[in-house]
């Protein structure tokens, strides 16, 4: 990897893994899937942190939007 959290590199990793199983996925679809997964993951993390009783979640919450 060249840059941390680069979507294009994530897409390339997913394409490489998919090809191992003989799956050909269009690059545009992979980019959209990666973005959707990233966005949904952030929402899921925020909602889970709100419901959690773990104090570490309270410390991390202000920084989640910076990810």
C-alpha distances in whole Angstrom, upper triangle without the diagonal:
4,6,7,9,9,11,10,7,9,12,10,10,13,14,13,15,18,19,19,22,23,22,22,21,21,18,20,21,18,17,20,19,16,18,21,19,18,21,23,21,22,26,26,25,27,30,30,30,33,34,33,36,33,33,29,29,31,29,26,27,27,24,23,23,21,18
4,7,9,8,11,10,8,11,13,12,12,16,17,16,18,21,22,22,25,26,25,24,23,22,19,21,22,19,17,21,21,18,19,22,21,19,22,24,23,23,27,27,26,28,31,31,31,34,36,35,37,34,34,30,30,32,30,26,28,27,24,23,23,20,18
4,6,6,9,10,8,10,13,13,13,16,18,18,19,22,23,24,26,27,26,25,23,23,19,20,21,18,16,19,19,16,16,20,19,16,19,22,20,20,23,25,23,25,28,28,28,31,33,32,34,31,31,27,27,28,26,23,24,24,20,19,19,16,14
4,6,9,11,9,10,13,14,13,16,18,18,19,21,23,24,26,28,26,25,23,23,20,21,21,18,16,19,18,15,15,18,17,14,17,19,17,17,20,21,20,21,25,25,24,27,29,28,30,28,27,24,23,25,23,19,21,20,17,16,16,13,11
4,6,9,8,8,11,12,12,13,16,17,17,19,22,23,24,26,24,23,21,21,17,18,18,15,13,15,15,11,11,14,13,10,13,15,14,14,17,18,17,19,22,22,22,25,27,26,29,26,26,23,21,24,22,18,19,19,16,14,14,12,9
4,6,5,6,9,10,11,13,14,16,17,18,20,22,24,24,22,21,19,18,15,15,16,13,11,13,14,10,11,14,14,11,14,17,16,16,19,20,20,21,24,25,25,27,30,29,32,30,30,27,25,27,25,22,22,22,19,17,16,14,12
4,5,5,6,9,10,10,12,14,15,16,18,20,22,22,20,18,16,15,11,12,12,10,7,10,10,7,7,11,11,9,12,15,14,15,18,19,19,21,23,24,25,27,29,29,32,30,31,28,26,28,27,23,23,23,20,18,17,16,13
4,5,5,6,9,10,11,12,14,15,16,19,21,21,18,17,14,13,9,10,12,9,7,11,12,9,10,14,14,13,15,18,18,19,21,23,23,25,27,28,28,31,33,33,36,34,34,31,29,31,30,26,27,27,23,21,20,19,16
4,5,5,6,9,10,11,12,14,15,17,19,20,18,17,15,15,12,13,14,11,10,13,13,10,12,15,15,14,17,19,18,19,22,23,23,25,27,27,28,31,33,32,35,33,33,30,28,31,30,26,26,27,23,21,21,19,16
4,5,5,6,9,10,11,12,14,16,17,18,16,16,14,14,11,13,13,9,8,11,10,7,10,13,11,11,14,16,15,16,19,20,20,22,24,24,25,28,30,29,32,30,31,28,26,29,28,24,24,25,22,20,20,18,15
4,5,5,6,9,10,10,12,14,16,16,14,12,10,10,7,9,9,6,6,9,9,7,10,12,12,12,15,17,16,18,21,21,22,24,26,26,28,30,32,31,35,33,34,31,29,32,31,27,27,28,25,22,22,21,18
4,5,5,6,9,10,11,13,15,15,13,12,11,11,9,11,12,9,9,13,12,11,13,16,15,15,19,20,20,21,24,24,25,27,29,29,31,33,35,34,37,35,36,33,31,34,33,29,30,31,27,25,25,24,20
4,5,5,6,9,10,11,13,14,13,13,12,13,11,14,14,10,11,14,13,11,14,16,14,15,18,19,18,20,23,23,23,26,28,27,29,32,33,32,35,33,34,31,29,32,31,28,29,30,26,24,24,23,20
4,5,5,6,9,10,11,12,10,11,9,11,10,12,11,8,10,12,10,9,13,14,12,14,17,17,17,19,22,21,22,25,27,26,28,31,31,31,34,32,34,31,29,32,32,28,28,30,27,24,24,24,20
4,5,5,6,9,10,10,8,8,7,9,8,11,11,8,10,13,12,11,15,16,15,17,20,20,20,23,25,25,26,29,30,30,31,34,35,35,38,36,38,35,33,36,35,32,32,33,30,27,27,27,23
4,5,5,7,9,10,9,10,10,12,11,15,14,11,14,17,15,14,18,19,18,19,22,23,22,25,27,27,27,30,32,31,33,36,36,36,39,37,38,35,34,37,36,32,33,34,31,29,29,28,25
4,5,5,7,9,9,10,11,14,13,16,15,12,15,17,15,14,18,19,17,18,21,21,21,23,26,25,25,29,30,29,31,34,34,33,36,35,36,33,32,35,35,31,32,34,31,28,29,28,24
4,5,5,7,5,7,8,11,12,14,13,10,14,16,13,14,17,18,16,18,21,21,21,24,26,25,26,29,30,30,32,35,35,34,38,36,38,35,34,37,37,33,33,35,32,29,30,29,26
4,5,5,5,6,9,12,12,16,15,13,16,18,16,17,20,21,20,22,25,25,25,28,30,29,30,33,34,33,35,38,38,38,41,40,42,39,37,40,40,36,37,38,35,32,33,32,29
4,6,7,10,12,15,16,19,18,16,19,21,19,18,22,23,21,23,26,26,25,28,31,29,30,34,35,34,36,39,38,38,41,39,41,38,37,40,40,36,37,39,36,33,34,33,30
4,6,9,11,15,16,19,17,16,19,21,18,19,22,23,21,23,26,26,25,28,30,29,30,33,34,33,35,38,38,37,40,39,41,39,37,40,40,37,37,39,37,34,34,34,31
4,6,10,13,15,18,17,15,19,20,19,19,23,23,22,25,27,27,27,30,32,31,32,35,36,35,38,40,40,40,43,42,44,41,40,43,43,39,40,41,39,36,36,36,32
4,6,10,12,15,13,12,16,17,15,16,20,20,19,22,24,24,24,27,29,28,30,33,33,33,35,38,38,38,41,40,42,39,37,41,41,37,37,39,36,33,33,33,30
4,7,9,12,11,10,14,15,14,16,19,19,19,21,24,24,25,28,29,29,30,33,34,34,36,39,39,39,43,41,43,41,38,41,41,38,37,39,36,33,33,33,29
4,6,9,7,7,10,12,11,12,15,16,16,18,20,21,22,24,26,26,28,30,31,31,33,36,36,37,40,39,41,38,36,39,39,35,35,36,33,30,29,30,27
4,6,5,6,9,10,11,12,14,15,16,18,20,21,22,25,26,26,28,30,31,32,34,36,37,38,41,40,42,39,37,39,39,35,35,36,33,30,29,29,26
4,5,5,6,9,10,10,12,14,15,16,18,20,21,23,24,25,27,29,30,31,33,35,36,37,40,39,40,37,35,37,37,33,33,33,30,28,26,26,23
4,5,5,6,9,10,11,12,14,15,17,18,20,21,23,24,26,27,29,30,32,33,35,36,39,38,39,37,34,36,36,32,31,32,29,26,25,25,23
4,5,5,6,9,10,10,12,14,15,16,18,20,21,22,24,26,27,28,30,32,33,34,37,36,38,35,33,35,35,31,30,31,29,26,25,25,22
4,5,5,6,9,10,10,12,14,15,16,18,20,20,22,24,25,26,28,30,31,32,35,34,35,33,30,33,33,29,28,29,27,24,23,23,20
4,5,5,6,9,10,11,12,14,15,17,19,20,21,23,24,25,27,29,30,31,35,33,34,32,29,31,31,27,27,27,24,22,20,20,18
4,5,5,6,9,10,11,12,14,16,17,18,20,21,22,24,26,27,29,30,33,32,34,31,28,30,31,27,26,26,24,21,20,20,18
4,5,5,6,8,10,10,12,14,15,16,18,20,21,22,24,26,27,27,31,30,32,29,27,29,29,26,25,26,24,20,19,20,18
4,5,5,6,9,10,10,12,14,15,16,18,20,21,22,24,26,26,30,28,30,27,24,27,27,23,22,23,21,18,17,17,14
4,5,5,6,8,10,11,12,14,15,17,18,20,21,23,25,25,29,28,29,26,24,25,25,22,21,21,19,16,15,15,13
4,5,5,6,8,10,11,12,14,15,16,18,20,21,23,24,27,27,28,26,23,25,25,22,20,22,20,16,15,17,14
4,6,5,6,9,10,10,12,14,15,16,18,20,21,22,25,24,26,24,21,23,24,20,19,21,19,15,15,16,13
4,6,5,6,9,10,11,13,14,15,16,19,20,21,24,23,24,21,19,21,21,17,16,17,15,12,12,13,10
4,5,5,6,9,10,11,13,14,15,17,19,20,23,23,24,22,18,20,21,17,15,16,15,11,10,12,10
4,5,5,6,9,10,11,12,14,15,17,18,22,21,23,21,18,20,21,17,16,17,16,12,12,15,13
4,5,5,6,9,10,10,12,14,15,16,19,19,20,18,15,17,18,15,14,16,14,10,11,13,11
4,5,5,6,9,10,10,12,14,15,18,18,18,16,13,15,16,12,11,12,11,7,8,10,8
4,5,5,6,8,10,11,13,14,18,18,19,17,14,15,17,14,11,13,13,9,9,13,12
4,5,5,6,8,10,11,12,16,16,17,16,13,15,17,14,12,15,14,11,12,15,13
4,6,5,6,9,10,10,14,13,14,13,9,12,13,10,9,12,11,8,10,13,11
4,5,5,6,9,10,13,13,14,13,9,10,12,10,7,10,10,7,9,12,12
4,5,5,7,9,12,13,15,14,11,12,14,13,10,13,14,11,12,16,15
4,5,5,6,10,10,12,12,9,11,13,12,10,14,14,12,14,17,16
4,5,5,8,8,9,9,5,7,10,8,7,11,12,10,13,15,15
4,6,8,10,11,11,8,8,11,11,8,11,14,12,14,17,17
4,7,9,11,12,9,10,14,13,12,15,17,15,17,20,20
4,5,8,9,7,9,12,12,11,15,16,15,18,20,20
4,6,9,8,9,12,13,13,16,18,17,20,22,22
4,5,6,7,9,11,11,15,16,15,19,20,20
4,5,5,7,9,10,13,14,15,18,19,20
4,5,5,6,9,11,12,12,16,17,17
4,5,5,6,9,10,10,13,15,15
4,6,5,8,10,11,14,15,16
4,6,7,8,10,13,14,14
4,6,6,7,10,11,11
4,5,5,8,10,11
4,6,7,8,10
4,6,5,7
4,5,6
4,5
4
